[in-house]
């Protein structure tokens, strides 16, 4: 394993802990398929014990994905571990990832347990998990802020109990690269049976150093697994970014000397899918996957690139999936061509009725815009997957009127549990009027904490993608809607967020 770096993707678990980033079972399954195409080694599909919805998502992914190891997180107790094992029964390769906090602060303030109690529970949980599955990973939560002597004692014991992967998380993003790399190295040197496990790093980005810390853990510390997420998605400032880790190791193979299974041509598609599913827009200057990642505005840079591409580009845009690729289909195109393009994009619809519904929506879109891009298809199918769920609210139609000097008016028709209702309102603008028209009927009382609009492709006839984030009674949810009409997209996004607020699936807090 010395020259192989394992990529462990936790977009579907740790990434989903971003406020408003929760995903449905079908959305998770679609992203898991894309991660499999990307050839991710380990997919952490969720936290099976946290809710029935998460259990079903882990189970569906375990039953479907065959080329990646499927992992479920669990706290260090028998109930969580049993639930994870049950969800993973259908996996070709399944892993239980169990954790317990080991830092003095977390043990005293959060767990209210003594170090001896934590030590015993860590051992017992790994022993129990190892009797259920062959592949067990253990994480000491807040490991980087733990006492070195105590951490060595715990990790030596869990390796002896059968943990085959040891992950050392920088749970709060406190580490700096040189110190974190040395920390991993010291653990491996001091623990007698450290060679019996693969060492892993899991770094948060609170100080903007998650990728640097992870790479230091690999190069200086000897870790051979990196835990990361697409687009760096995650709670607070996010996690270590998969695309940055992968391309750093590939581009600087002269320095790292490591091989990976990853096929980077699918990186951009994965980034777009996660962004469109969660509504978390990728910033233009984001490394590798941002819209400006390979753009050159400076005249000197442009001149250099035209003369010799490697003057200013250290990697090729097409190697990570950037292209002018668009689906050349129109209203006269057939279902087979549409189905094939969806499969190329990693989208698999489970039934003929779902395919027919998606194709009908494609035809409708083809009547409204001349060029349909891959992003349009992903947005269209994302909307379709939402409409397949049993939702309380569903969009039907909208009309609005606005002119200079007059207060805009809007009328929205939507369904509540299948029954049509009509809402009317005025507002400060057409979007405001439309959302107030919905709220006049629903009376949710939710506070809007984010409203954003993003063009799915680059022209004025592009579909608009709207994200609405609502907060109510301590819950934060994102709703995403897309349509060539921004006002309609806004209404769809608002209704999508309201549906998520209505969901009763309570989640148990997981590892940070």
Protein Blocks (a to p, Z undefined) as FASTA:
>chain_A
ZZpccdddfklmmmmmpghiaccfklmmmmmmmmmmnopabdcfbjfklpmklmmmmmmm
mmmmmkbccddddddbfklmmmmmmmmmmpmbdcddddddfbfklmmmmnopafklmmmm
mmmmmmmmmmmpmbdcdddehklmpcfklmmmmmmmmmmnopabdcdddfkopacfklmm
mmmmmmmmmmmklmmpccdddddfklopmmmmmmmmmmmnopabdcddehhiaehjbpad
fklmmmmmmmmmmmnopacfbdfklmmmmmmmmmmmnopacdfklghjamklmgcfblkl
mmmmmmomklmpcbdfklnopacbdcdddfkbcfklmmmmmmmnopacfbfklmmmmmmm
mmmmmmmpmbdcfklmmmmmmmmmmmmpccfbdcfbdcddddehiacdddddddeehiac
ddddddfbfklmmmmmmmmmnonopacfbdcdddfblcfkbccdddddddeehiacdddd
ddfblklmmmmmmmmmmmmmmpccdcddddZZ
